[in-house]
Amino acid sequence: MPEEVGLKYEIVYYPFMGTQVNTERLLLMARLCYRPIGAARMKQMVWGDAEGPAESRIDDEAVGKFVRGLISSGHMGALEHWYTSFAVEGYSRVSSQQNDRHRLMKMFKSPDLPDDVACGWINDPEQGSADVSQLQQSQRYVKEGNFRYVTPPSFESSPEFLARFRSLQQEIQELQAFGLNEAGLPAEDVRFGLSNATETRFVITTNARQLRHMFNLRCCSRAQWEIRNLFTALLEDYKRIAPNIFWRAGASCDDLGYCPEGSASCGRAPTIAQLRRDAGLE
């Protein structure tokens, strides 16, 4: 029988995980941009050393103030040094495809490029860093003869549709088992009969700057429910792990103070057009 599953995730890595060192100390490396700090002193500063120079004795309150200062001043490149990985299961294939969009750079033709250059590559200007790596469970190598699937909560409002949906998953399971066993077909071909509701599992590794951008997009009320549930839950955990690195993180309106969704805005925050009108720029 196919099994209905729900979302599960684990944060599997972040800097200094499992130690007594405050993970946000890693961003003290950005002090290099503002004062002459050598490599040895930087290591002492990041790890903390009660017997070391003043930089290595910076307490957590001062670390937090420094990190928030980086964010307030727009020095987001410093956050690219803080990496994290999280693993997810109980997530549908239909939603997992949206994760790949964070890995892609955008192609464009700029009038500033020479005529003999067809196009150039650029990250989304708000994204800043497209540094996202993903490992995903393969349907080619992992056979789905007795698979797991995700059911959207909205189906509860229509008992008849829900019953037919579950019946379809059972039929798909039987078809998978027949194709893999009786018919002896290749698993990479039998998977063509799977539905988008089929569970997938994946690991994402990214940096804090990019993760904040993902929160901007995926915690928004306009985001698809499954990916919004995942990133809303992740946001709560990351705020506990690194409250200053993820200070103000969340939907774009929480982070930026305005809504970039234009006419699709939910009205919670002013749009760019509204701000321009209020400032007399339009």
C-alpha positions, 0 to 999 in steps of 0.5 A: 500500500502506498503511504501518505506522508507529511513534511519532516526536516533536519538541519544537519550542519552549520558553523561550529555545530556541536561545539560551545562556540557561537556560530555567529562568530564566524562573521567576525571575519568581516572585520578584516574589511575594516581593520588590519587583522592577520590570519592568526589573529583572525582565527583567535577572533573567530574561535574566541580566546580568553587569553588572546588579544581584544578581538578574541574576547568579543562577547556574544552581545558585541558579536550580535551587534556587529552582525546586525550592523553588517545587515543594516549597512548592506554588507551581505557578502559577509553572510556568504561565508556562513554555510548550512545544510538541511535535509528534507523528506515527506515533500512532493516532487511537484514542490521540489522542482521549485527548489531548483530555481534557486540554483539557476543563474539568469541569462540576458542580453544587455545593451552594454554587451559587445555585439559579438556577445550573444548573452551574459549570465547574471544572478537575480540582483536581489538574490545576490548569490546563487550559491545553492547545492542540492542532492535529491533522491533519484527515481532512477535508482530508488525503486518506487514499487511501494511508494510514499506520497503527499496529500494537499490539505485542501483535498479534505474539503472534497471527500469524493475528490480525496477518495479518488485521489487516494484510489489513484495512488493505489492504482499507481502503486500497483502499476509500479509493482507490475512494471518492476516485477511481472513486466520486468521493465527498467526502473528508469522507465517505470517511474514515468507512471509516478504522479507529482504527489510522489514523495522525494527527499533532498539535501540543500546546502547554501549560505546565509545570504542566499537562505535569507533570499529564499525566505524572502520568496518562500515565506511570502503568502503568495508562495505555494503552501508546501514550500511555504510550510517548509521555509516558515518552519526552517526560519523559526529554527534558524532564528534560534540558531543564529538570531542575528544572522537571521534578524529581520529574515522572512517574507520580503515585507518583513526583511525589506519593509516593502512588497516587491510583488506589485499588483499581486501584493496582499496589502500587508506592506506598501509596494514599490509603486506606492512608495514612489508615489508617496515620495513624489517620484511619480 
